[in-house]
Amino acid sequence: MPIILDHQLREQITHDPAIFPITYFCDELASLPNWAGPLHWHPDFEIATAVSSVLSFQVGKHHIILEAGDSIFVNGNILHGIKQLSGDMPEPMPNIVFSGAVIAPEASAIYRKYIQPIARCDTLPFIVFNKKNDWHNEVNRLVKNVYRLMFEKSQCYEMAVQRNLSSIFEYIFSNFDDLPKSENTRIQINTHIRIQKMLSYIREHYAEAVTLGDIAGAANISRSEAGRCFNTYMGCSPVDALIQHRLQIAHGLIKDTTLTLQEISYACGFHSVHYFSRQFRQAYGYTPGQYRILGK
């Protein structure tokens, strides 16, 4: 399923297998309103770490609390989002998004034996590596090594990254049977797919006049079923999700462009500057004008 989102939501991440199919991120929360990232997904694995704050990580319908020092592994094609719950400064939250091909080619015996069973496990959407658990903490150490290596990019760093990721997957595979699993029913899988389709529609058409019927139609379901899906995964209505996405786009445009507030309002699908300003203030606690002037 082709998913197209803006770079900040990571859905446009592309890896060139001929180069090195892994990307390192840090300090992304600082650029997001309220230090929270919306639900998104990608085909690659992701590992993220709470450095100094408490984070709420949503994976599918699960809400996981990460304490400082804990890491989380998110399987591919799983809806997930993040919100910082504590701290006076944005959490750096270093993270990597990578293909299993970093460790071994997809056609290889190593990939088929050790990577594929994890990638295809519908009952393993995530793994939390708790700093208080011995083997979990060894994984956390390896993860930190990968962050450092990806940041420094010194000579031969690719081989060192590959070794560390291989060790991480060795730990996961060796402890696979003991890892907590989440039952995934056919209904849950269908709901997940529907949410992906509707979120994709919102993010492709947010600047247009979008109705509840349009959003539901993207998944070929009724408006009431669309409401149920969004309430289950996002705790809001489809229209509220549309407004939230428009506001997130507007937040970035106010900071990074010289467009007038009226131009930004129209570009984000709001056809009333007054309504846009009211929704913006309700969401973030300050008006668009205050944000631009004070640099909040």
ZAMARGU-4260 file (C-alpha; in steps of 0.2 Angstrom, whole numbers, plus 5000, padded with zeros to 4 digits):
<rodrens>
0) 5000/5000/5000 | 5008/5016/4995 | 5008/5029/5009 | 5013/5047/5006 | 5016/5059/5020
5) 5027/5073/5023 | 5045/5070/5028 | 5042/5075/5047 | 5030/5061/5048 | 5043/5049/5040
10) 5032/5041/5028 | 5042/5047/5013 | 5058/5040/5021 | 5067/5030/5007 | 5082/5019/5009
15) 5094/5014/4995 | 5099/4996/4998 | 5114/4999/4988 | 5120/5012/5000 | 5114/5009/5018
20) 5095/5006/5022 | 5095/5015/5039 | 5091/5033/5045 | 5095/5041/5061 | 5084/5055/5069
25) 5085/5065/5085 | 5077/5081/5092 | 5061/5079/5081 | 5049/5082/5095 | 5056/5100/5097
30) 5049/5104/5080 | 5032/5096/5084 | 5017/5106/5092 | 5015/5101/5110 | 5030/5089/5108
35) 5018/5076/5101 | 5019/5066/5084 | 5003/5060/5076 | 5000/5042/5071 | 5010/5037/5056
40) 5018/5021/5049 | 5031/5014/5037 | 5037/4997/5031 | 5053/4998/5041 | 5057/4994/5059
45) 5059/5008/5071 | 5069/5009/5088 | 5067/5024/5099 | 5073/5028/5116 | 5068/5040/5130
50) 5083/5049/5136 | 5078/5061/5150 | 5059/5062/5150 | 5043/5051/5151 | 5036/5047/5134
55) 5019/5040/5129 | 5021/5029/5114 | 5005/5023/5105 | 5007/5007/5095 | 4990/5002/5087
60) 4978/5003/5101 | 4992/5000/5114 | 4998/5015/5125 | 5015/5012/5132 | 5024/5022/5145
65) 5043/5024/5142 | 5053/5030/5157 | 5070/5038/5154 | 5082/5024/5149 | 5069/5013/5141
70) 5069/5009/5122 | 5055/5003/5111 | 5055/4992/5095 | 5041/4995/5083 | 5038/4982/5069
75) 5035/4987/5051 | 5018/4994/5045 | 5011/4997/5062 | 5002/5013/5067 | 5012/5022/5080
80) 5014/5040/5088 | 5023/5048/5102 | 5019/5061/5115 | 5031/5068/5129 | 5023/5068/5146
85) 5036/5076/5157 | 5050/5088/5157 | 5052/5107/5153 | 5062/5104/5137 | 5058/5094/5122
90) 5065/5076/5124 | 5079/5072/5111 | 5071/5054/5108 | 5085/5047/5097 | 5078/5034/5085
95) 5082/5024/5070 | 5071/5018/5056 | 5079/5004/5046 | 5076/4989/5034 | 5081/4971/5040
100) 5092/4972/5024 | 5104/4981/5035 | 5108/4965/5043 | 5107/4953/5029 | 5100/4953/5011
105) 5082/4948/5010 | 5085/4933/4999 | 5098/4926/5011 | 5096/4912/5023 | 5100/4923/5038
110) 5086/4935/5034 | 5073/4921/5031 | 5078/4912/5047 | 5080/4927/5059 | 5073/4943/5052
115) 5057/4937/5043 | 5049/4928/5057 | 5050/4944/5068 | 5044/4956/5053 | 5029/4944/5049
120) 5023/4941/5067 | 5006/4949/5068 | 5006/4947/5087 | 5022/4957/5090 | 5018/4975/5085
125) 5031/4981/5098 | 5044/4976/5111 | 5049/4987/5126 | 5067/4986/5132 | 5066/4990/5150
130) 5082/4997/5158 | 5079/4987/5174 | 5079/4970/5164 | 5097/4963/5161 | 5095/4957/5143
135) 5084/4972/5139 | 5097/4983/5146 | 5110/4975/5135 | 5099/4979/5120 | 5098/4997/5126
140) 5117/4998/5126 | 5118/4991/5109 | 5105/5003/5103 | 5114/5018/5110 | 5130/5012/5101
145) 5120/5013/5085 | 5114/5030/5088 | 5132/5036/5092 | 5139/5027/5076 | 5125/5035/5065
150) 5128/5052/5072 | 5147/5051/5071 | 5149/5041/5054 | 5167/5038/5057 | 5177/5026/5046
155) 5169/5009/5045 | 5153/5014/5055 | 5142/5004/5043 | 5150/4988/5048 | 5149/4992/5067
160) 5130/4997/5065 | 5127/4980/5056 | 5136/4971/5070 | 5126/4980/5084 | 5109/4977/5075
165) 5113/4959/5072 | 5116/4957/5091 | 5100/4966/5094 | 5090/4954/5083 | 5100/4939/5090
170) 5093/4944/5107 | 5075/4946/5101 | 5076/4930/5091 | 5083/4920/5106 | 5070/4927/5118
175) 5056/4927/5105 | 5045/4914/5114 | 5045/4923/5130 | 5041/4940/5123 | 5023/4947/5127
180) 5012/4945/5112 | 4996/4954/5107 | 4982/4945/5099 | 4977/4952/5082 | 4960/4948/5076
185) 4954/4949/5058 | 4943/4964/5064 | 4958/4973/5071 | 4968/4970/5056 | 4954/4977/5045
190) 4952/4992/5056 | 4971/4995/5055 | 4970/4995/5036 | 4955/5006/5035 | 4963/5019/5047
195) 4978/5019/5036 | 4968/5022/5020 | 4958/5036/5029 | 4973/5045/5036 | 4981/5044/5019
200) 4966/5053/5011 | 4966/5066/5025 | 4985/5070/5022 | 4983/5070/5003 | 4967/5081/5003
205) 4968/5092/5019 | 4969/5108/5008 | 4953/5104/5000 | 4935/5104/5006 | 4934/5087/5014
210) 4918/5079/5021 | 4915/5065/5033 | 4908/5055/5018 | 4925/5058/5008 | 4935/5051/5022
215) 4924/5036/5025 | 4924/5033/5006 | 4943/5032/5005 | 4941/5015/5015 | 4924/5010/5007
220) 4915/5011/5023 | 4900/5020/5031 | 4902/5036/5040 | 4897/5028/5056 | 4910/5014/5054
225) 4923/5028/5050 | 4919/5036/5066 | 4921/5020/5076 | 4938/5016/5068 | 4945/5033/5072
230) 4938/5033/5090 | 4946/5016/5093 | 4963/5021/5087 | 4964/5040/5089 | 4951/5044/5102
235) 4943/5057/5091 | 4931/5059/5076 | 4937/5058/5058 | 4934/5077/5056 | 4943/5081/5072
240) 4958/5071/5065 | 4957/5081/5049 | 4957/5098/5059 | 4972/5092/5069 | 4982/5088/5053
245) 4977/5105/5046 | 4983/5113/5062 | 5000/5103/5062 | 5003/5109/5044 | 4999/5127/5048
250) 5010/5126/5063 | 5025/5122/5052 | 5020/5135/5039 | 5019/5149/5052 | 5036/5146/5058
255) 5045/5142/5042 | 5037/5153/5029 | 5032/5172/5026 | 5015/5168/5020 | 5001/5178/5028
260) 4990/5170/5041 | 4976/5171/5028 | 4986/5162/5015 | 4991/5149/5028 | 4973/5147/5033
265) 4967/5144/5015 | 4982/5133/5011 | 4978/5122/5025 | 4959/5120/5021 | 4952/5133/5033
270) 4941/5145/5023 | 4939/5157/5038 | 4954/5165/5047 | 4944/5168/5062 | 4939/5149/5063
275) 4957/5144/5060 | 4964/5156/5074 | 4951/5149/5086 | 4955/5131/5082 | 4974/5135/5083
280) 4972/5143/5100 | 4961/5129/5107 | 4974/5116/5101 | 4990/5125/5106 | 4986/5138/5119
285) 4991/5153/5109 | 4985/5161/5093 | 4994/5160/5076 | 4999/5178/5077 | 5007/5176/5095
290) 5016/5160/5089 | 5024/5170/5074 | 5028/5185/5084 | 5034/5177/5100 | 5042/5162/5092
295) 5033/5150/5104
</rodrens>
